């Protein structure tokens, strides 16, 4: 299963083996049963490699290679039996402009727009449910970042592999370690490393406050959030802010600094599972009225606008990037 490029995740729940396949979706591999001796040997080998005990007092063991992330839960906490999760994190870009258009992942028009938005240094949040391929799309977007624009990736598990998939580009990869080097620490530290881009693997908690602050200082961002609609991104960010922060202030910052939301979805079809870029929205704050707006740009393969909002146009002009739409008369 590790050698099969179509399989992205391998999960043993104590009694069953479940596989995530790019073409088939998620399914039970009922022909495979792992006996207790194999599971014990496997977990013992992993815990020895990382020099950690695996018992009731230390019920979680995690390990990484250049292409795998392994997580194991002890049966004292996983009452269904030893739980093993293996995620494949290959240093390659599965998506390309050609493949996305040929497979119907997205249209050429929206891909051209997304490329222009990266060149215009817009701040982009990619959302979707677990397992739909959000990280794969972020890896695709990194292809559009110019080589001389320093990107700093911040991850607890190395999945983006920016340097490997973008040889010759300026990149620094930071790895978060719980209790040693937090997401907040990493965001603060990377601001002293002269980044043009900060790639945060996933905005999960109060570190989002410092991410917004970094955008306010002029850095640009690509990050991931769990949400099932681009309309929900502002509220998800507000809910992650630390207690005591003004809700109105946070909302102003969100609409001032975050420019684009992208939704990635996976759908079951007769031909198998199909992943697609489902939505793109702009977040804008009117300078005169201070009104906050979410403008849906693209949905289910259809462009919904033929002119950029004034606030987004300004970013294109500042970056010297040609406008992707012909102006209305």
N, C-alpha and C positions, 0 to 999 in steps of 0.2 A: 504493500500500500504506500510506503514511503517512496518507492521508485515510480509510482504512477503519478504523472504530472497533473492528472485531472482531480486527484484527491487532495483536499486542502486540510482536512482535520480527521483525526482518528481518536475515537473516544470509547473507552471501556468503562461501563457503569457498575461493574461488580459481577454482572451475569450476562451482559450483552455487549456486542461490538457494533458501534454506530459510525458510519462514514459520511463525510461531506464531500460531494463530488460536483465539480463545476458543471457537468452536463446532466447528471441524474438527480441532483439535489441531495437531501439527507435521507439515508436509508439504513435499515438494519441488515447487517451481514450475518444472517443466522446460521451460516455454514461453519462459522468459526466460534469455538469455545476455548477460552484460556483457562487452563487448570491452575490450581492454587500454587503448585510448585513453580510454574512459569512466572506467575505474577510476583511471587515472593523473590525469585531470583532477579527479575527485572527491576523491581523497586530497590532491592539491595544494591544492585550494580549502580543505579542512578544515585542513590544516597551516598555511596562510597566515592563516586566521581566528584561530587560537590562537597565531600567531607562534612556531611550533616547526618545527625541521627534521624531515624524515621520510626517514631513510636507515639504513644499516647501524649507525651509531653511535647513532641515536635511532629504534629500530624500532617504538615505540608512540606513537601520537597519539590523544588523547581530547578530546572537546569536548561541550558541553552547550548546549541551548537550554531554553526554558521547558517544552518537552514532549518533547524527544528527548535521548537519550544515545548518542553515537557513539564507537566504539572501533575503531581500525585497526591491524593488525599488518603490518609490512613483509615482503616475500617472502624477505628474508635470514634471517628467523627462522621465518616461516610457509612451509615448504617446499612446500606445496600451492598457493601463490600468495597474493597479498594477501588478507588476511582482514578483512572489514568486518562489524561488528555494530552494529545500530541498535535500541535499546530505546526504546519510547514511554513517556513518564512524564507523562501528562496530569494537569492539576490538576483532577481530578474524581473523585468516588466512584462506582465502578461497582456496588457492592453497596448494597442498602438492605434494611431489615427486610422490606418487602413482597416484593421480588424474591427474596430468599433463601428465604422460605417458599414462594412460588409455584413456584419452580424446583426445590425439593427440596434446596437447598444445605444447609439445616438445618431443624430443627423450631422452632416458636414457643417451645416450652418451654425449649430450650437457649439460644435467643437472649435470652429474658427473663432467664435465669440469667446469661449473659455480661454483659448490661447491668447487672444488679445487682452483679456482681463488680467492674465498673469503678467503679460508684458507691461501692462499699465500699473502693475504692482497693487492690485486690489486685494483686500483681505478676504479670504475664502474659507467658509465652514462647510465641510462635507458631512451630511447626516444620513441616517438609515438605521435599520434594525441590525442586530448582530448577524454576522455571517453573509452579508449581501455583497461584500467586496469594497467597502469604503476605503480601506488602506490601498487596495489595488488602484483605485481611481486617483488617490493622492499621489501614488508613485507615477501614474501617467502624467499628472499635472507638473511634476518636477522636471519632466522633459522640456517644458516650455520656459523654465527659469534660465536666464543667460548664465554662461559659465563663470563670468567675473562677478556675479552677485552672490556673496557669501550666504550660505544657508546653514543654519544650526538646527539639527534634529534633536528632539527631547523625547525619549521613550523609556519605559520600564522594561520592555522586551523589544529587542532590535528587529523591526519588521520592514521599515521603509527601505533600508539599505541604500541610502541616497548616493553614497560615494561609489558603491559597486555598480549601480545601474546608470550612473552619470559620470563615467570616467573623465577626468580632466577638469571637473567643476570644483569650485571652492566649497568645501563642506567640513563641518565639525559635528561629530556625533556625540551627544551626551546621553549617558545611561543613568536613569534614576534608580537609587537604592533606598528602600524603605528604612527610615531611621538614620540614614547617613547623608543622603543627597536627594532631597525631595523635589517634586515638580516646581514648587515655588522657588527653592534654592536654584534650580537649573535655569529658570526664566530670568531671575535676577543676575545670575552669573553670566549668562550668555550675552546680556546687554553690554558687558564690558569687553566682548570679543568682536565687536564691530560687525554684527550681522545685518544683512539686508532682509533676509527671510528667517522667521522662526517657524519650524515645523513641529508642532506639538502633536504627539501620536494620538492623544485623546484628551479632550477637556472633560474632566470628571467632577471636579470639586472646586474648592475656594481658590485654587491656583488661577482660575479664569480671571480673577480680579487683576492679577499681575500681568496676565496676557493682554488684557485690555489696556493696561498702563503702558505696556511695551509698544502697542500700536499707537498710542497717543504720542509716544516719543519719536515716531517715524519709522519703526521697523514694520515689516509686512508679514502676514501670517497665513499659514495653511494649517487647519486643524480639523479634528473629527469630533462629532457629538452624536450621542444616541438620541434620535428623534425620527418619527415616521412622516414628517411633513416639514417643508422649509418654513411654513408659517409658525411652527412651534419653536424654532431656534431661539428667538429673543427670550421667550419665557423660560426655556431650559437654562439659558445662561443666567437669568435673574435668580432662578431657584438654586443655582450653585454658588451664589455670592455669599461671603461670610456674613454673619448676623451683624446688624448695626449699620450696614451700608445703605444709604438712601436709595430707595427703589426708583425714584424719579431720576436721580443722578445716574444710576446704572443704565436705565433705559436710554437716557441721552447718549451715554458712552457707546452703547451697543449700536445705535443707529448712526452715530458719528463715525465709528471706526470699523465696523464690520460692513463689508460691501455686498458680498454674494453668499447665498446659501444654495447648496446643491444636494438633491436627494438621490441616493442610489437604491434601487429596489431589485428584488429577484422575484420572478413569477414562474409558475409552473405552466408549461405548454405541452401539447401532444408530443413535441420533439424533445422534451426534457426541460430542465430549468433554464430560464433566460434572465440574465442580469441586464439592467439598463439604467441609463441616466434618465430619471423620471421627471425631475423638476429643477428649475433654476429660478431663483428670486433675487431681487435687489432689495437692500435695506437702505433707506435714505431719510435724511432729516432736513426739512426745508429750512434754510437759513433765516428766512423772513418770518414765517409763521411758527417755526419750531415744531411743525407737525411731523410725526413719524409715520412713514409709509412702507409697506411691503408691496413690491411690484413684481408680480409673477411674469417671468420672461419667457419661460418655456415649460411645456407640460405634455407628457405622453407623445413626444415626437413633433409637436407643433410650436412654432415661434408665435408668441402672443403680442409682441411689440415690434415696431419698425423704427424706433428711435430711442437712444439711450436717455435716461433721466439726466437732467442738467448736472446733478451732483456727481454722477458717474462720468459724464462727458468731461468734467473738469479734470478728473484723474487722468483720462486719456491725453488731454492737452498738456498737462504738467509733465507727463512721461514722454511726450512726443510720439505717441502711438496713433496711427490713423484711425479715425472713427469707423466702426464696422458697419454702420448703417448709413444710407444716404439721408441727409437731412430733409425734413419736410419743408415745403415751400410756405 
